[in-house]
Amino acid sequence: SPAFFVMMAHIKTGTVPSLSLPPEEPQPERLMTNDTTVQKLSDILRGSPRGVAVVMDELVGLLEGLGATGQEGARAFYLTAWNGNQPYRVDRIGRGSYVIPRLSVCVLGGMQPGKLQNYVRQAMRGGNGDDGLMQRFQLLVWPDVSSDWVDVDRHPDQQAFDDVMATFTRLRDLTPTDVNAKTEIFGNVAYLKFDTQAQVLFNLVRKLLETKVRSGEFHTVMEAHLSKYPAMIAALALVTHLVDGGVGPVTLGAMKKAAAWARYLSQHAERAYGAADNAATQSAKALADKLSKAAFKSSFTVRDVKRKGWQHLATDDDVRAALEWLVDANWVVGEDKKGTGRPTTVYTINPRLQKAA
Protein backbone atom coordinates (compact mmCIF):
# COMPACT_ATOMS: atom_id res chain seq x y z
CA SER A 1 0.00 0.00 0.00
CA PRO A 2 1.17 3.65 -0.33
CA ALA A 3 1.49 3.92 3.44
CA PHE A 4 3.82 0.88 3.47
CA PHE A 5 6.13 2.39 0.83
CA VAL A 6 6.22 5.70 2.72
CA MET A 7 7.29 3.90 5.91
CA MET A 8 9.90 1.88 4.03
CA ALA A 9 11.31 5.09 2.59
CA HIS A 10 11.76 6.50 6.09
CA ILE A 11 13.46 3.32 7.24
CA LYS A 12 15.92 3.45 4.37
CA THR A 13 16.78 7.08 4.99
CA GLY A 14 17.02 6.58 8.76
CA THR A 15 14.37 9.16 9.63
CA VAL A 16 11.21 8.70 11.65
CA PRO A 17 7.95 10.28 10.51
CA SER A 18 6.58 13.02 12.75
CA LEU A 19 3.15 12.06 14.07
CA SER A 20 1.50 15.22 15.37
CA LEU A 21 -0.68 14.93 18.48
CA PRO A 22 -4.30 16.04 18.23
CA PRO A 23 -4.79 19.55 19.63
CA GLU A 24 -6.31 19.84 23.09
CA GLU A 25 -9.66 21.54 23.39
CA PRO A 26 -9.15 24.96 25.04
CA GLN A 27 -10.57 25.22 28.56
CA PRO A 28 -12.61 28.38 29.25
CA GLU A 29 -11.71 30.19 32.45
CA ARG A 30 -14.50 29.91 35.00
CA LEU A 31 -15.36 32.21 37.88
CA MET A 32 -17.74 30.00 39.85
CA THR A 33 -19.77 26.81 40.05
CA ASN A 34 -22.78 25.81 42.13
CA ASP A 35 -22.93 22.03 42.11
CA THR A 36 -19.86 19.97 41.32
CA THR A 37 -17.88 16.90 42.27
CA VAL A 38 -14.20 17.16 43.09
CA GLN A 39 -13.36 15.34 39.85
CA LYS A 40 -15.22 17.89 37.72
CA LEU A 41 -13.93 20.78 39.82
CA SER A 42 -10.36 19.69 39.14
CA ASP A 43 -11.15 19.73 35.40
CA ILE A 44 -12.54 23.28 35.70
CA LEU A 45 -9.47 24.43 37.63
CA ARG A 46 -7.18 23.28 34.79
CA GLY A 47 -8.33 26.31 32.82
CA SER A 48 -8.83 28.63 35.79
CA PRO A 49 -5.41 29.34 37.33
CA ARG A 50 -6.83 32.24 39.37
CA GLY A 51 -9.18 29.92 41.23
CA VAL A 52 -12.88 29.14 41.27
CA ALA A 53 -15.66 30.04 43.72
CA VAL A 54 -17.97 27.23 44.83
CA VAL A 55 -21.19 29.07 45.72
CA MET A 56 -24.02 27.14 47.37
CA ASP A 57 -27.16 28.37 49.06
CA GLU A 58 -26.92 25.49 51.57
CA LEU A 59 -23.42 24.34 52.46
CA VAL A 60 -24.85 21.21 54.11
CA GLY A 61 -25.07 19.63 50.66
CA LEU A 62 -21.36 20.22 50.04
CA LEU A 63 -20.22 19.01 53.47
CA GLU A 64 -22.37 15.88 53.36
CA GLY A 65 -21.19 15.17 49.82
CA LEU A 66 -17.57 15.09 51.02
CA GLY A 67 -18.34 11.83 52.83
CA ALA A 68 -20.24 10.16 49.99
CA THR A 69 -19.12 6.92 48.35
CA GLY A 70 -16.56 7.64 45.64
CA GLN A 71 -15.63 10.99 47.18
CA GLU A 72 -13.15 9.69 49.75
CA GLY A 73 -10.48 12.16 48.65
CA ALA A 74 -12.79 15.17 48.51
CA ARG A 75 -12.05 16.51 51.99
CA ALA A 76 -8.30 16.31 51.37
CA PHE A 77 -8.80 18.15 48.06
CA TYR A 78 -10.63 21.05 49.72
CA LEU A 79 -8.13 21.15 52.57
CA THR A 80 -5.28 21.51 50.07
CA ALA A 81 -7.19 24.09 47.99
CA TRP A 82 -7.37 26.48 50.96
CA ASN A 83 -3.80 27.76 50.47
CA GLY A 84 -4.46 28.64 46.86
CA ASN A 85 -0.86 29.12 45.80
CA GLN A 86 0.47 25.70 44.83
CA PRO A 87 0.21 23.54 41.68
CA TYR A 88 -1.63 20.24 41.99
CA ARG A 89 -0.96 17.11 39.94
CA VAL A 90 -3.82 14.72 39.16
CA ASP A 91 -3.12 11.14 38.04
CA ARG A 92 -6.19 8.97 37.53
CA ILE A 93 -6.84 5.78 35.61
CA GLY A 94 -9.35 6.61 32.91
CA ARG A 95 -8.94 10.37 33.37
CA GLY A 96 -5.28 10.68 32.47
CA SER A 97 -2.68 12.93 34.08
CA TYR A 98 -2.64 16.70 34.20
CA VAL A 99 -1.48 19.60 36.35
CA ILE A 100 -3.67 22.30 37.86
CA PRO A 101 -1.45 25.42 37.72
CA ARG A 102 -2.77 26.77 41.02
CA LEU A 103 -5.20 24.89 43.25
CA SER A 104 -7.39 27.66 44.64
CA VAL A 105 -11.03 27.26 45.72
CA CYS A 106 -13.25 29.75 47.55
CA VAL A 107 -16.38 28.32 49.24
CA LEU A 108 -19.33 30.61 49.90
CA GLY A 109 -22.76 29.77 51.29
CA GLY A 110 -25.04 29.57 54.28
CA MET A 111 -26.10 26.97 56.84
CA GLN A 112 -28.85 26.57 59.40
CA PRO A 113 -27.66 27.03 63.03
CA GLY A 114 -28.61 23.49 64.03
CA LYS A 115 -26.63 21.94 61.18
CA LEU A 116 -23.67 24.18 61.92
CA GLN A 117 -23.73 23.09 65.56
CA ASN A 118 -23.46 19.45 64.49
CA TYR A 119 -20.45 20.06 62.25
CA VAL A 120 -18.70 22.17 64.87
CA ARG A 121 -19.41 19.48 67.45
CA GLN A 122 -17.84 16.84 65.19
CA ALA A 123 -14.71 18.96 64.91
CA MET A 124 -14.56 19.41 68.68
CA ARG A 125 -15.02 15.70 69.41
CA GLY A 126 -12.05 14.68 67.28
CA GLY A 127 -12.00 11.91 64.69
CA ASN A 128 -12.67 12.44 60.99
CA GLY A 129 -14.42 15.76 61.60
CA ASP A 130 -11.34 17.21 63.29
CA ASP A 131 -9.17 17.62 60.19
CA GLY A 132 -9.06 21.41 60.01
CA LEU A 133 -11.79 21.84 57.41
CA MET A 134 -14.09 23.70 59.79
CA GLN A 135 -11.31 26.14 60.73
CA ARG A 136 -10.83 27.06 57.09
CA PHE A 137 -14.19 28.86 57.04
CA GLN A 138 -12.52 31.92 58.50
CA LEU A 139 -15.08 34.48 57.35
CA LEU A 140 -17.72 32.58 59.33
CA VAL A 141 -20.41 34.81 60.86
CA TRP A 142 -23.39 33.93 63.09
CA PRO A 143 -25.59 37.05 62.99
CA ASP A 144 -28.39 37.80 65.42
CA VAL A 145 -31.93 37.77 64.07
CA SER A 146 -33.89 40.69 65.47
CA SER A 147 -37.26 39.96 67.05
CA ASP A 148 -38.55 43.18 65.52
CA TRP A 149 -39.69 43.06 61.90
CA VAL A 150 -39.69 46.17 59.75
CA ASP A 151 -41.12 46.29 56.24
CA VAL A 152 -38.54 47.90 53.96
CA ASP A 153 -39.64 48.83 50.45
CA ARG A 154 -37.16 50.97 48.58
CA HIS A 155 -35.34 51.10 45.27
CA PRO A 156 -31.92 49.45 45.17
CA ASP A 157 -28.89 51.72 45.32
CA GLN A 158 -27.88 51.66 41.67
CA GLN A 159 -24.71 53.67 42.27
CA ALA A 160 -23.53 51.24 44.94
CA PHE A 161 -24.24 48.31 42.60
CA ASP A 162 -22.30 49.95 39.76
CA ASP A 163 -19.38 50.69 42.10
CA VAL A 164 -19.22 47.08 43.28
CA MET A 165 -19.34 45.68 39.74
CA ALA A 166 -16.66 48.13 38.62
CA THR A 167 -14.45 47.05 41.53
CA PHE A 168 -14.83 43.36 40.73
CA THR A 169 -14.12 43.99 37.04
CA ARG A 170 -11.04 46.07 37.83
CA LEU A 171 -9.64 43.49 40.24
CA ARG A 172 -10.31 40.67 37.78
CA ASP A 173 -8.32 42.45 35.06
CA LEU A 174 -5.55 43.59 37.41
CA THR A 175 -1.96 42.61 36.60
CA PRO A 176 1.04 42.68 38.99
CA THR A 177 2.62 45.55 37.10
CA ASP A 178 -0.53 47.67 37.59
CA VAL A 179 0.14 47.85 41.34
CA ASN A 180 3.96 47.67 41.26
CA ALA A 181 3.92 44.14 42.70
CA LYS A 182 7.15 42.18 42.94
CA THR A 183 7.55 38.66 41.58
CA GLU A 184 9.25 35.64 43.12
CA ILE A 185 12.53 34.47 41.63
CA PHE A 186 10.74 31.67 39.78
CA GLY A 187 8.04 34.03 38.54
CA ASN A 188 5.12 32.08 40.00
CA VAL A 189 3.70 34.46 42.59
CA ALA A 190 3.48 38.25 42.63
CA TYR A 191 3.28 40.01 45.98
CA LEU A 192 3.13 43.32 47.82
CA LYS A 193 4.73 44.11 51.17
CA PHE A 194 3.40 46.18 54.06
CA ASP A 195 4.73 49.70 54.39
CA THR A 196 6.69 50.46 57.59
CA GLN A 197 3.71 51.56 59.72
CA ALA A 198 1.46 48.73 58.54
CA GLN A 199 4.19 46.20 59.29
CA VAL A 200 4.52 47.49 62.86
CA LEU A 201 0.76 47.09 63.43
CA PHE A 202 0.72 43.63 61.82
CA ASN A 203 3.56 42.48 64.08
CA LEU A 204 1.65 43.72 67.12
CA VAL A 205 -1.60 42.03 66.11
CA ARG A 206 0.22 38.81 65.33
CA LYS A 207 1.92 38.83 68.72
CA LEU A 208 -1.42 39.30 70.48
CA LEU A 209 -2.97 36.45 68.51
CA GLU A 210 -0.09 34.05 69.07
CA THR A 211 -0.16 34.81 72.80
CA LYS A 212 -3.91 34.21 72.89
CA VAL A 213 -3.59 30.88 71.08
CA ARG A 214 -1.00 29.68 73.61
CA SER A 215 -2.88 30.88 76.70
CA GLY A 216 -4.88 27.67 77.19
CA GLU A 217 -8.03 29.77 77.38
CA PHE A 218 -9.72 28.18 74.37
CA HIS A 219 -10.67 24.73 73.11
CA THR A 220 -8.09 23.23 70.76
CA VAL A 221 -10.34 23.70 67.71
CA MET A 222 -10.72 27.39 68.52
CA GLU A 223 -6.95 27.63 68.96
CA ALA A 224 -6.52 26.09 65.51
CA HIS A 225 -9.03 28.58 64.11
CA LEU A 226 -7.24 31.59 65.59
CA SER A 227 -3.83 30.29 64.55
CA LYS A 228 -4.83 30.93 60.92
CA TYR A 229 -5.75 34.56 61.60
CA PRO A 230 -2.35 36.15 60.81
CA ALA A 231 -2.51 34.85 57.23
CA MET A 232 -6.16 35.88 56.98
CA ILE A 233 -5.42 39.40 58.25
CA ALA A 234 -2.61 39.84 55.73
CA ALA A 235 -4.95 38.68 52.93
CA LEU A 236 -7.74 41.01 54.07
CA ALA A 237 -5.31 43.93 54.23
CA LEU A 238 -4.11 43.22 50.70
CA VAL A 239 -7.65 42.92 49.31
CA THR A 240 -8.74 46.10 51.09
CA HIS A 241 -5.68 47.92 49.75
CA LEU A 242 -6.48 46.86 46.18
CA VAL A 243 -10.22 47.58 46.49
CA ASP A 244 -9.37 51.11 47.65
CA GLY A 245 -7.22 51.58 44.55
CA GLY A 246 -3.88 51.28 46.32
CA VAL A 247 -0.60 50.91 44.44
CA GLY A 248 2.64 49.70 45.95
CA PRO A 249 3.07 48.66 49.62
CA VAL A 250 -0.05 47.88 51.66
CA THR A 251 -0.86 50.89 53.81
CA LEU A 252 -1.57 51.36 57.51
CA GLY A 253 -5.19 52.26 56.71
CA ALA A 254 -5.78 48.93 54.98
CA MET A 255 -4.12 47.08 57.85
CA LYS A 256 -6.33 48.83 60.42
CA LYS A 257 -9.45 47.78 58.50
CA ALA A 258 -8.22 44.18 58.33
CA ALA A 259 -7.48 44.10 62.08
CA ALA A 260 -10.94 45.48 62.88
CA TRP A 261 -12.54 42.91 60.59
CA ALA A 262 -10.59 40.11 62.29
CA ARG A 263 -11.74 41.29 65.71
CA TYR A 264 -15.34 41.15 64.49
CA LEU A 265 -14.85 37.67 62.99
CA SER A 266 -13.23 36.29 66.14
CA GLN A 267 -16.36 37.14 68.13
CA HIS A 268 -18.50 35.21 65.65
CA ALA A 269 -16.06 32.28 65.69
CA GLU A 270 -16.25 32.10 69.49
CA ARG A 271 -20.02 32.10 69.24
CA ALA A 272 -20.05 29.32 66.62
CA TYR A 273 -17.71 27.04 68.55
CA GLY A 274 -19.43 27.89 71.81
CA ALA A 275 -22.78 26.92 70.28
CA ALA A 276 -21.61 23.32 70.03
CA ASP A 277 -21.05 23.19 73.78
CA ASN A 278 -24.36 24.96 74.40
CA ALA A 279 -26.20 22.46 72.20
CA ALA A 280 -24.58 19.55 74.03
CA THR A 281 -25.58 21.09 77.35
CA GLN A 282 -29.17 21.44 76.19
CA SER A 283 -29.21 17.82 75.02
CA ALA A 284 -27.71 16.60 78.31
CA LYS A 285 -30.28 18.55 80.35
CA ALA A 286 -33.12 17.16 78.22
CA LEU A 287 -31.95 13.55 78.64
CA ALA A 288 -31.25 14.03 82.35
CA ASP A 289 -34.79 15.28 82.80
CA LYS A 290 -36.20 12.20 81.06
CA LEU A 291 -34.05 9.80 83.08
CA SER A 292 -35.00 11.46 86.36
CA LYS A 293 -38.63 10.81 85.42
CA ALA A 294 -37.91 7.09 84.81
CA ALA A 295 -38.33 7.26 81.03
CA PHE A 296 -36.30 4.01 80.87
CA LYS A 297 -36.43 1.17 83.40
CA SER A 298 -32.72 0.36 83.73
CA SER A 299 -30.81 0.46 80.44
CA PHE A 300 -31.14 1.85 76.93
CA THR A 301 -29.26 2.54 73.67
CA VAL A 302 -28.76 5.60 71.51
CA ARG A 303 -31.40 4.23 69.16
CA ASP A 304 -33.93 3.91 72.00
CA VAL A 305 -33.51 7.59 72.84
CA LYS A 306 -33.64 8.75 69.25
CA ARG A 307 -36.90 6.87 68.63
CA LYS A 308 -38.63 8.93 71.30
CA GLY A 309 -38.25 12.11 69.21
CA TRP A 310 -37.64 14.27 72.27
CA GLN A 311 -36.61 17.91 71.88
CA HIS A 312 -32.81 18.40 71.65
CA LEU A 313 -32.42 14.60 71.22
CA ALA A 314 -33.60 14.08 67.65
CA THR A 315 -30.29 13.00 66.07
CA ASP A 316 -27.54 10.51 66.87
CA ASP A 317 -25.12 13.41 67.41
CA ASP A 318 -27.48 15.06 69.91
CA VAL A 319 -27.92 11.85 71.89
CA ARG A 320 -24.23 10.96 71.93
CA ALA A 321 -23.28 14.48 73.01
CA ALA A 322 -25.78 14.24 75.87
CA LEU A 323 -24.48 10.82 76.92
CA GLU A 324 -20.89 12.08 77.02
CA TRP A 325 -21.98 14.62 79.65
CA LEU A 326 -24.05 12.13 81.63
CA VAL A 327 -21.27 9.51 81.63
CA ASP A 328 -18.88 12.14 83.02
CA ALA A 329 -21.49 13.07 85.66
CA ASN A 330 -21.87 9.36 86.61
CA TRP A 331 -25.56 9.29 85.71
CA VAL A 332 -25.05 6.38 83.29
CA VAL A 333 -22.39 3.83 82.39
CA GLY A 334 -21.85 2.59 78.84
CA GLU A 335 -20.90 -0.99 77.97
CA ASP A 336 -20.37 -2.53 74.52
CA LYS A 337 -22.56 -5.60 73.87
CA LYS A 338 -21.46 -7.94 71.08
CA GLY A 339 -24.05 -9.44 68.78
CA THR A 340 -24.22 -10.76 65.24
CA GLY A 341 -23.23 -7.37 63.83
CA ARG A 342 -21.31 -4.44 65.17
CA PRO A 343 -21.12 -4.00 68.96
CA THR A 344 -23.90 -1.89 70.45
CA THR A 345 -23.29 0.38 73.42
CA VAL A 346 -25.87 -0.17 76.14
CA TYR A 347 -26.16 2.51 78.82
CA THR A 348 -27.11 1.47 82.35
CA ILE A 349 -28.70 4.02 84.66
CA ASN A 350 -27.04 4.69 88.02
CA PRO A 351 -29.11 2.80 90.69
CA ARG A 352 -29.01 5.84 92.95
CA LEU A 353 -30.82 7.83 90.27
CA GLN A 354 -33.46 5.10 90.00
CA LYS A 355 -34.05 5.15 93.77
CA ALA A 356 -34.40 8.92 93.72
CA ALA A 357 -36.93 8.64 90.94
N, C-alpha and C positions, 0 to 999 in steps of 0.2 A: 504494500500500500504506500501512498505518498508519505504518510507519517513515518513508516519504517525507513524509507530511504533518507528522510531528513535526519532521523536519529543516527543512522549509520554514518552520515556525512559528519556529524558532530563527533562521533567516536573516532573517525579517521583523523580529523583535524585536532583532536585532543581538547575540544571545548565542550562545555556543558550548556544546554539551552537554558535561558532565563525564563522561569515560570513565575509570572507576576501573581501576587496574592490578591484576592478580591478586595476591593476597598471596603472599609468599615463604614457602616451607616453613622452619620454624625449624630451626636447626642445633644438634644436641646438643653440649655441650662434652665433649671427649675428653681423657683423661689420657695414653693411649699407643696405639701401634700396633706390629705386629710385621713386617708385610710390606706395603710400599706403594711406589707410584711417586711421583715429585715432584708430578705433576699431581693425584693423589688427596690427597696430603699437604697441598697448598695448599688444597684444598677443606675438609679437616678443620680446618685452622688458621683458616678464616673464622669458625668458631664456637668457637674455643678461644684467646682472646686472651692467656691465661696460658701458652701454649706446649704442646707435645706431646712426649712421650718416644718415640723410636724404639728399641725394645728387640729385639735379635736375639741368638740364641745364638752364631751365627757371623757376625762382621762382614765376612768375606770376601764374602758374598753381596751386601751393601750396596755395598761398595767396587767390586766388579766390575760391579755394575749401573749405577754412575755413568758407565761408559764404553760402555754398550749403545746400539744404534741407537735413535734417538728420545728419548734421554735426554741430549742434548748439553749442555743447560743445567742438569743436575742438580748437578754439582759447584759451579757458581756459586751455586745456590740454597742448598746446605748451607753454603757459605762465608759467605754473607750472613746465614744464620739463626743463626750463632754469637753475634753480638752480642745478639740477643734483645730489643732495645729500640726497633726502628724499624718503622713501617708498611711494607707491601709491596704494590705495585699489580700486578695480573695482567691482561693484555690478550691474549686469544687468540681467533683465528678459530674459531668453533664452540663455544667455551666461555664467550664473553662477557667482560665486564670486571668486576672486583670488587677490593676492597681487604682485605688481611689486616691487622687492627688492629695486631698486633705479631708480627713473624716471629721465633719463638723455637722452636728444636728442640734437644732433648737426645738424644744418641746413646749407647746403653749396650749393651755386648756383649763377647764374647771373641774371641780369634784364636790360632791355632797359631803357635808361635815362628817356624817356617820361613816362613809366609805374611807374618808381620809384618816379618821381615827383608827380604823382597822389596819391600814397600811403602815401608819406610824407605829402602832402597837407591834406589828410584825418586826419592824426594824429594831424596836427597843427590846424585844424578847431574844434577839439573836437568831441564828439559823440562816436559811436562804434569804430571808427578808433583810438581813443586816449585811448588805454588800456595798453600801454607800450610794445606792441609787436614789433613795429618798433625800439624802443630803445634797444631791445635785440640783434639786429644785430650789435654788437659792433665792429666787424672786417670789417665793411662796408668801401669800397674804391670806389672812383669815379675817375678813372685814365684819364689823358689827352690822346687823340688820335692825334698823330703827323700828320701834313699835308704832311710830307715827307715819301715816301715809299722806303724801301730798300729791295732788294731781298736777303734773307739769305738762303744759301744752304750749310749745314754742317752736319757732323755726330753728333748724340747725344753724350753727355758726359756720357759714360758708367760708369766711376768711380763715378761720382756724383749720378747717378741713383742707383748704388749698395750701396752707403753710405746712401742714403735716405731710401731704403728698409731695410737695416740693422738696422737703427735707429728705424723705425716703429716696426720691429719685436722685437727688444730689449725692447722697451717701452711696447709693448703688453704683453710680458712675465714677466715684472717687478713685483716683490713682495715688500711689505713694508720693509721687513727685508733686501732686497738687498741694500736699500739706507738709512738704519738706521732710518726709519720713526717711529714716535710714534703713538700709537693707543688710541682712546678715551676710557673712562672708560667702555663704553658698547661694545666696540670692533667693532663699525660700520664703522668708518672712520679713516684712517691713514693720518698723516700729517707731514709736515716739517715746521720748523720755519725759519725766517730770521736770519742770523748771525748779530752781533752787528752793523757793518757798513751798511749792507743792510737795517736793520730796521731804522736806522737814515735817510737814503735817502727816504725810503718809507714814513716815517712820514712827511718829508718835502714835498714830492710830493702830498701826501694826503691833507695836509694843503692848498697848492696852489689850488688844485682842488676844495676843499670845499669852499674856499674864492671866487673862480671864479663862482661857482654855485649860491652863494648868492649875487652876485654883482648886479643883475638885468640887466646885459648886454645882456643876451640871451633870446630867446623865451623859454617858459616853457617846450616845448618838448626837446629842446636842453639842458636845465638844467637837465631834467630827464635822458637824454642820458649820460651827463657827470657825473651825480651822481653815475652811475654804474662803473665808471672808476677805483676807488680804488680796487674793487674786481677783475676787469679784469687785472689790472696791477699785482696784486699778483699772479693770475693764469698764466699770461705770464711769470713772473719771475720763477715760479716753473717749467713750461714746458721747458723753456730755460735751467734752471739748470740741468734738467734730460737729455735733448737732448745732452748737453755738457758732459754728463757722471758724473755729480756731485753726491756726497754722503754726507749725513748729511745736516746741515743748508744751506739754499739758500744764495748764495754769493752776494757780492756787484756787481760783474761783470754781473751776471744774472739780477740783479735789474736795473742796468744802461741800459741794452738792452731793458728791458720791458718798462722803462720810455721813452726811445727814440721811441719805437714802438707806445706807447700811444700818444706821441706828433704828430707823423705822422698821426695816425688814427683820432685824433681830428680835424686836418685840413680837412680831407676828410668828416668827419661828418658835419662840418660847411658848406662845399660846398653842401652836399646833402640836408640839411635842408634849406639852402639859395636858392637852386634851386627851391623849391616850391614857395617861394615868387617871384623869378624872373619869373617863369612861369605864375603866377597870374598877374604880372605886364604886361607881354607880351599880355596876353589875354585881360586885361583891355584896353590897348592901342589899340588893334585891334578892339574891340567893340566900343570904343570911336570914332575911326576913321570912322567906319560905321555909327554911329549915327549922327556924324557931317555932313555926306554927305546925310542925310535924307533917310537912308536905310529902316526905318520904319516911317509910317505917324505920329502915336501918341503913340501907345502902342504895346506891344509884350510879348511873353512868352519865357521861356527857349527853348521850343521845336521849336519855330519859328526861333530862332537864330541857333540852331543846324542844322536845315534843310538846311540852306544856305551853309554849308560846308566850311565856311571861315577858313583861316589859324589861328591857335592858339585858335579856337573856335569849334573844331570838337566833343567834348565830353560834357556830362552834367557837369562834374567837371570843365572843362575849362570855360564854360559859367557862372556857378554859382560863380566861383572865380572872374571872371571879373565883375559880377554884384555886388558882395560885395564891390569892390573898387568904382564902379560908384555910388552906393547908398550912400557910405560915402562921395563922392565928390559932392553929390546933383545933379548928372546928371539925375538920374531916381529915381522913388519911386515905391516900390512894394506893391501890395495889393492882399490879398487872395480873390478869387472869388469862391463861392460855386456853385456846379452843381449837377448832378446826382451821380457823383463819388467823388473822393477825391478833396479837394480844389486845385485850380490852381492859382499860383501867376502870376498876370499880372503886368508888369512894364510899367509905364507911363513916357514919356520923359518930362523933364523940359521944359516948354513953352519958356523960354529964349533961350534954345539951339535951339529950332525950329525956332525962329525968326532970330537967328544968321545964321542958315543954309539957 
